[in-house]
Amino acid sequence: GCQDHGWCFSYTCLKRLMTFWSVVKGASTTTIHFTGTNPQGMRLHLPNAPAQEKIIVKIYYQASMRLQVFTGSTFVEDLNRHDGKSKEQLVLNGRLSANNAAGGYTQQVVHLTDACNIGGASEDSFKCMTPSNVHGANRFNRAESLLEIVVAAHEPHNFIEIKSMPVVAVSMGVSTSVADFYKVKDAFLSNLASTLGIDLSRITIVDVVAGNARRRRALLEASAVVNFEVEPSPTIELNTASVA
Protein backbone atom coordinates (compact mmCIF):
# COMPACT_ATOMS: atom_id res chain seq x y z
CA GLY A 1 0.00 0.00 0.00
CA CYS A 2 0.98 3.63 0.18
CA GLN A 3 1.50 6.07 3.01
CA ASP A 4 2.38 9.76 3.17
CA HIS A 5 5.42 10.76 5.22
CA GLY A 6 6.10 14.38 6.16
CA TRP A 7 8.01 16.64 8.51
CA CYS A 8 5.56 19.56 8.72
CA PHE A 9 1.80 20.05 8.81
CA SER A 10 1.47 21.04 5.16
CA TYR A 11 1.00 18.95 2.02
CA THR A 12 4.01 20.68 0.44
CA CYS A 13 6.47 18.56 2.42
CA LEU A 14 4.76 15.19 2.05
CA LYS A 15 6.49 12.25 0.41
CA ARG A 16 4.46 9.24 -0.67
CA LEU A 17 6.17 5.91 -0.13
CA MET A 18 4.54 2.87 -1.69
CA THR A 19 5.22 -0.83 -1.25
CA PHE A 20 3.80 -3.44 -3.62
CA TRP A 21 4.07 -7.11 -2.74
CA SER A 22 3.80 -9.51 -5.67
CA VAL A 23 4.03 -13.25 -6.16
CA VAL A 24 6.16 -14.16 -9.18
CA LYS A 25 7.32 -17.43 -10.64
CA GLY A 26 11.02 -18.20 -10.35
CA ALA A 27 13.18 -18.25 -13.49
CA SER A 28 10.60 -16.15 -15.33
CA THR A 29 10.18 -12.67 -16.80
CA THR A 30 7.77 -10.11 -15.36
CA THR A 31 6.82 -6.87 -17.12
CA ILE A 32 5.59 -3.84 -15.14
CA HIS A 33 3.52 -0.97 -16.53
CA PHE A 34 2.57 1.94 -14.24
CA THR A 35 -0.84 3.53 -14.76
CA GLY A 36 0.62 6.94 -13.96
CA THR A 37 4.05 8.55 -13.89
CA ASN A 38 6.93 6.23 -13.10
CA PRO A 39 8.49 6.86 -9.67
CA GLN A 40 11.76 8.78 -9.60
CA GLY A 41 13.21 6.19 -7.27
CA MET A 42 12.36 2.52 -6.91
CA ARG A 43 13.72 -0.54 -5.08
CA LEU A 44 13.33 -4.18 -6.08
CA HIS A 45 13.65 -6.99 -3.55
CA LEU A 46 13.50 -10.77 -3.86
CA PRO A 47 13.16 -11.65 -0.15
CA ASN A 48 13.49 -15.19 1.19
CA ALA A 49 14.33 -16.56 -2.25
CA PRO A 50 16.34 -19.81 -2.49
CA ALA A 51 19.98 -19.48 -3.46
CA GLN A 52 20.53 -19.22 -7.23
CA GLU A 53 16.92 -18.11 -7.78
CA LYS A 54 16.58 -15.40 -10.44
CA ILE A 55 13.93 -13.50 -12.34
CA ILE A 56 14.02 -10.82 -15.02
CA VAL A 57 11.98 -7.67 -14.40
CA LYS A 58 11.07 -5.34 -17.27
CA ILE A 59 9.76 -1.86 -16.46
CA TYR A 60 8.16 0.37 -19.09
CA TYR A 61 9.24 4.02 -19.21
CA GLN A 62 7.29 6.33 -21.51
CA ALA A 63 9.25 9.52 -20.86
CA SER A 64 12.91 10.01 -21.81
CA MET A 65 14.95 9.19 -18.73
CA ARG A 66 18.52 8.30 -17.89
CA LEU A 67 18.14 5.32 -15.55
CA GLN A 68 20.81 4.39 -13.03
CA VAL A 69 20.76 0.96 -11.38
CA PHE A 70 22.43 0.15 -8.06
CA THR A 71 22.82 -3.06 -6.07
CA GLY A 72 22.95 -1.71 -2.55
CA SER A 73 25.32 1.25 -2.92
CA THR A 74 27.19 -0.14 -5.95
CA PHE A 75 26.44 1.35 -9.37
CA VAL A 76 25.77 -1.22 -12.12
CA GLU A 77 26.17 0.23 -15.60
CA ASP A 78 23.93 -0.67 -18.53
CA LEU A 79 25.33 -3.71 -20.38
CA ASN A 80 25.54 -1.64 -23.57
CA ARG A 81 27.30 1.37 -22.09
CA HIS A 82 30.91 1.91 -21.02
CA ASP A 83 31.85 4.83 -18.79
CA GLY A 84 28.54 6.46 -19.66
CA LYS A 85 29.01 6.15 -23.42
CA SER A 86 27.15 3.91 -25.86
CA LYS A 87 29.29 0.88 -26.76
CA GLU A 88 27.86 0.96 -30.29
CA GLN A 89 29.13 4.51 -30.74
CA LEU A 90 32.49 3.62 -29.19
CA VAL A 91 32.89 0.77 -31.71
CA LEU A 92 32.04 3.12 -34.59
CA ASN A 93 34.62 5.59 -33.25
CA GLY A 94 37.27 2.85 -33.10
CA ARG A 95 37.55 3.09 -29.31
CA LEU A 96 36.12 -0.35 -28.55
CA SER A 97 36.47 -3.76 -30.19
CA ALA A 98 33.60 -5.09 -32.30
CA ASN A 99 31.54 -7.99 -30.97
CA ASN A 100 30.10 -9.36 -34.23
CA ALA A 101 31.47 -10.80 -37.47
CA ALA A 102 30.49 -7.69 -39.44
CA GLY A 103 32.86 -5.53 -37.42
CA GLY A 104 30.07 -3.70 -35.59
CA TYR A 105 28.30 -3.94 -32.28
CA THR A 106 25.28 -6.11 -31.44
CA GLN A 107 23.31 -5.32 -28.28
CA GLN A 108 24.04 -7.47 -25.24
CA VAL A 109 20.88 -8.63 -23.46
CA VAL A 110 20.11 -9.79 -19.92
CA HIS A 111 19.62 -13.52 -19.42
CA LEU A 112 18.80 -15.93 -16.60
CA THR A 113 21.53 -18.46 -17.39
CA ASP A 114 23.88 -17.21 -20.14
CA ALA A 115 26.89 -15.31 -18.81
CA CYS A 116 27.24 -13.66 -22.21
CA ASN A 117 24.20 -13.24 -24.42
CA ILE A 118 24.52 -11.07 -27.50
CA GLY A 119 21.50 -10.41 -29.67
CA GLY A 120 19.64 -13.32 -28.07
CA ALA A 121 22.40 -15.87 -28.69
CA SER A 122 24.82 -17.36 -26.16
CA GLU A 123 28.42 -16.33 -26.83
CA ASP A 124 31.86 -16.88 -25.32
CA SER A 125 32.21 -14.91 -22.10
CA PHE A 126 35.22 -12.92 -23.34
CA LYS A 127 32.91 -11.07 -25.77
CA CYS A 128 31.00 -9.47 -22.87
CA MET A 129 32.64 -6.93 -20.58
CA THR A 130 29.89 -7.48 -17.98
CA PRO A 131 28.01 -10.76 -17.37
CA SER A 132 24.44 -10.93 -18.63
CA ASN A 133 23.11 -13.08 -15.79
CA VAL A 134 24.31 -11.54 -12.51
CA HIS A 135 22.22 -9.74 -9.91
CA GLY A 136 21.67 -6.18 -11.16
CA ALA A 137 22.66 -6.79 -14.79
CA ASN A 138 20.55 -4.38 -16.79
CA ARG A 139 19.98 -2.78 -20.17
CA PHE A 140 17.50 -0.29 -21.60
CA ASN A 141 15.64 -1.66 -24.62
CA ARG A 142 14.98 1.51 -26.64
CA ALA A 143 12.83 -0.25 -29.23
CA GLU A 144 10.28 -1.18 -26.55
CA SER A 145 11.12 1.51 -23.92
CA LEU A 146 11.76 -1.20 -21.33
CA LEU A 147 14.37 -1.27 -18.58
CA GLU A 148 15.37 -4.94 -18.20
CA ILE A 149 17.02 -6.10 -14.95
CA VAL A 150 18.14 -9.44 -13.52
CA VAL A 151 16.97 -9.78 -9.91
CA ALA A 152 18.63 -12.67 -8.07
CA ALA A 153 18.50 -13.97 -4.51
CA HIS A 154 20.42 -11.47 -2.40
CA GLU A 155 21.26 -10.28 1.09
CA PRO A 156 18.79 -7.74 2.56
CA HIS A 157 21.23 -4.84 2.07
CA ASN A 158 21.89 -5.77 -1.56
CA PHE A 159 18.49 -4.77 -2.99
CA ILE A 160 18.25 -3.21 -6.43
CA GLU A 161 17.62 0.54 -6.55
CA ILE A 162 16.62 2.43 -9.70
CA LYS A 163 17.17 6.19 -9.85
CA SER A 164 15.68 8.25 -12.67
CA MET A 165 17.26 11.34 -14.19
CA PRO A 166 15.26 13.25 -16.83
CA VAL A 167 16.99 13.97 -20.13
CA VAL A 168 16.08 15.91 -23.25
CA ALA A 169 15.95 13.63 -26.31
CA VAL A 170 16.63 15.40 -29.63
CA SER A 171 16.57 14.16 -33.23
CA MET A 172 18.36 16.37 -35.76
CA GLY A 173 18.82 16.02 -39.52
CA VAL A 174 22.23 16.86 -40.96
CA SER A 175 23.40 17.19 -44.57
CA THR A 176 26.04 14.48 -44.56
CA SER A 177 26.24 10.73 -44.84
CA VAL A 178 26.49 8.54 -41.73
CA ALA A 179 30.12 7.65 -42.55
CA ASP A 180 31.11 11.29 -43.09
CA PHE A 181 29.35 12.39 -39.92
CA TYR A 182 31.79 10.43 -37.76
CA LYS A 183 34.66 12.31 -39.37
CA VAL A 184 33.30 15.60 -38.01
CA LYS A 185 31.50 14.26 -34.92
CA ASP A 186 33.82 15.93 -32.39
CA ALA A 187 33.47 19.34 -34.07
CA PHE A 188 29.68 18.83 -34.29
CA LEU A 189 29.42 18.12 -30.57
CA SER A 190 31.72 20.99 -29.65
CA ASN A 191 29.72 23.48 -31.74
CA LEU A 192 26.44 22.11 -30.40
CA ALA A 193 27.57 22.47 -26.79
CA SER A 194 28.78 26.01 -27.50
CA THR A 195 25.46 26.93 -29.12
CA LEU A 196 23.47 25.53 -26.20
CA GLY A 197 25.85 27.05 -23.67
CA ILE A 198 26.38 23.77 -21.81
CA ASP A 199 29.28 21.48 -20.99
CA LEU A 200 30.20 18.99 -23.70
CA SER A 201 29.97 16.07 -21.26
CA ARG A 202 26.19 16.57 -20.97
CA ILE A 203 25.58 15.58 -24.62
CA THR A 204 25.47 11.90 -25.55
CA ILE A 205 24.93 10.61 -29.09
CA VAL A 206 22.47 7.72 -28.99
CA ASP A 207 22.30 6.78 -32.66
CA VAL A 208 23.08 8.01 -36.17
CA VAL A 209 20.99 6.65 -39.05
CA ALA A 210 20.64 7.43 -42.74
CA GLY A 211 17.97 10.00 -43.60
CA ASN A 212 14.81 8.91 -45.40
CA ALA A 213 14.35 9.25 -49.18
CA ARG A 214 12.18 12.36 -48.90
CA ARG A 215 14.80 14.16 -46.83
CA ARG A 216 17.55 13.16 -49.26
CA ARG A 217 15.56 14.47 -52.23
CA ALA A 218 14.90 17.75 -50.40
CA LEU A 219 18.58 18.22 -49.64
CA LEU A 220 19.73 16.85 -53.02
CA GLU A 221 22.56 15.04 -51.25
CA ALA A 222 23.32 12.46 -48.60
CA SER A 223 21.73 13.03 -45.23
CA ALA A 224 21.68 11.51 -41.77
CA VAL A 225 19.57 11.78 -38.62
CA VAL A 226 21.47 12.26 -35.36
CA ASN A 227 19.68 11.22 -32.16
CA PHE A 228 21.25 12.58 -29.01
CA GLU A 229 20.41 13.26 -25.36
CA VAL A 230 21.13 16.27 -23.19
CA GLU A 231 21.50 15.51 -19.51
CA PRO A 232 20.75 17.97 -16.72
CA SER A 233 23.63 19.67 -15.00
CA PRO A 234 24.94 17.71 -11.99
CA THR A 235 25.11 20.96 -10.03
CA ILE A 236 22.60 23.73 -9.47
CA GLU A 237 23.82 27.30 -9.54
CA LEU A 238 22.10 29.59 -7.05
CA ASN A 239 21.65 33.31 -7.51
CA THR A 240 23.29 34.78 -4.43
CA ALA A 241 22.37 38.39 -5.23
CA SER A 242 20.80 40.15 -2.27
CA VAL A 243 17.09 40.83 -2.34
CA ALA A 244 15.98 44.30 -1.28
C-alpha positions, 0 to 999 in steps of 0.5 A: 500500500501507500502512506504519506510521510512528512516533517511539517503540517502542510501537504508541500512537504509530504512524500508518498512511499509505496510498497507493492508485494507480488508473487512471481514465478522463479526463473521467469520474466515479469513486465511492469507498466505503471498507470501513472508517472513512473516513480523517480526512485524505486527498489526491487527486492526478492526476499526469502528466495532460495539461493541461485533463484533469479527473475528478469523484471522489465519496467516500461518508461514512456518519458525520456529518462537516464536510468541508473541501477544500483545493487545496494550502494554499488552502481551497475552500468547498462550492459551496452554502455561503457563509462557512460558512453554507448558501446555501439558509438564507441565501436564506430569511433574505433575506441572499442572492439567489435563484438560481431562478425560484421565488425560492428556492435550487437546489443548485449541482453540480460539472461537468466543463465547465459553469462554472455548473451549477444543479440539473443544468442549465447556467446563466449564470455570474453565477448562481454565486458559485464556478465548478462546473468548476474544480480543487477545486470541491466539494459535499456531496450529503446525499441520497446522503452523497457528497462530490463534487470536481472533480480537474483537472490540477495542479502537484505542490504543488496536490494536493487535501486533504480534512480531516474534522471530526466533527459532531453531527447533530440533528433536532428537532420544533418546534410552528410552521410552517416560515414562522413558524420563520424569524421566531423563528430567531435566538431559537431558536438563541440559546436552544439555544446557552444550553441546551447551554452552547456558542458560537452559532457552533458551531450550523448549521441544515442544513434546516427541513421541514414535520412529517409528518401524524402529528406535526401531528395529535399537536400539533393545530397546524402543526409543523416539523422542524429539522435542525441540526449542532453542531460541535466547539470549535476550541479545547481547554480544559485543566484546569491544576489541580495534581495531588497 
